[in-house]
Amino acid sequence: MRGGPVGRGWEEYLLLLVSAGAGALAVVLAPEALSNRPVLSAATALALALSFVTACVFWLAGAARKAALQTRQGDEDARRVLAGLPDGLVLLDGDRVASVNRAFCELLGYERDELVGAGAPFPFWPPEHKHELERWHAQLSAGEARSEQLTFLHQDGIRVTVLVAGSSVFSLAQQERHILTVRDVSHDYRRERRLAELCSRDPETALLDERGFDQRVRDAVRSALADGTNPSVVAVELGSDRPSWSGSLGSPEPVVVIDRIQGLLRAGDELARMRDDQIAWLLPDSGPEGAVEAMSRARRAISDTGTTLTAGVCDFATAGDAPSLYALADQALAEAKRQGRGTTASYTYGIPEILPSDAEYRARP
């Protein structure tokens, strides 16, 4: 039980009682001890020593208790300050979450008990960004991490763009830990993406330009790493034997062709203008066979325009990374052009494979 207005325990009062009792005994025995009685002298000395020691212990216990109360109050004040911060805070002990504040839980929709103790990969890591987050976490563990914009996963499945900064701290046991500050920048990120979207369109055709297409390919590859799909890219050159053909995608005939191809796009597909007479088609969930079939549909859709489509195809499983995906499709296109207008070549096993020509596709039912 706790007693007294300052919160002293009964053990401390017992020490005080022993000290007072021993002191009183020493006072009582002192006159007899002065009469050269060795036993009483020893008892008096022992009582005085006991009184002094218990008084010191009483004083030290009070001081220690006050220090502990001050430390506990300081910890509580620190916890209240951290809990009231608008930014999320995460304390990592190696590969485990040691603590999180209320702002972080509210940001991502998790309860504290769902996060504390969780190990890497953490519940708020989206699978399609896992490799990026693992790289950043490795840099953090090595003391090399800096502020970086990352993507976290809300409990309801929404991706949240956050700015994360990490630093090392040491516990009382001198164990290194890492504290992360997490700020939601989703609104700014969406605004930047919208501005980037407006700036990444070709002014003549309203298709994506090369930079915008490159970003879409990278996004498709990131998703493919998470869900096991195999995106493909088709590099397409438009051509015609008609004298009126200018070779520019901004002229009337190519605009009609592009409009019809856009009508064939499926969810997630993207078209981009890469050169004056060349477009690129991203099919995020189609392998090479699906891309070739898409070209078949496109040729049938424009069969009455007098326009030919020469195409090169490459898939992610063959390319291996995002930058190579379009580059190898472009190589396949170059081989198709050598074989003649209206040819399709697929880049497989390190070489472009020539596929049926335009005329053969048109002859199909």
Buried (B, 14 or more C-beta within 10 A) or exposed (E): EEEEEEEBBEEBEEBBEBBBBBBEBBEEBBEBBEEEEEEBBEBBEBBBEBBBBBBEBBBEBBEEBEEEEEEEEEEEEEEEEBEEEEBBBBBBBEEEBBBBBBBBBEBBBBEEEBBBEBEBBBBBBBEBBBEBBEEBBEBBBEEEBEEBEBBBBBEEEEBBBBBBBBEEEEEEEEEEBBBBBBBBBBEEBEEEEEEEEEEBBBEBBEBBBBEBBBBBBBBBBBBBBEEEBBBBBBBBBBBBEEEEBBEEBEBEBBBEBBEBBEEBBEEBBBBBBBEEBBBBBBBBBBBBEBBBEBBBEBBBBBEEBBBBBBBBBBBBBBBEEBEBBBBBBBBBBBBBBEBEBBBBBBBBEEEBBBBBBBEBBEEEE
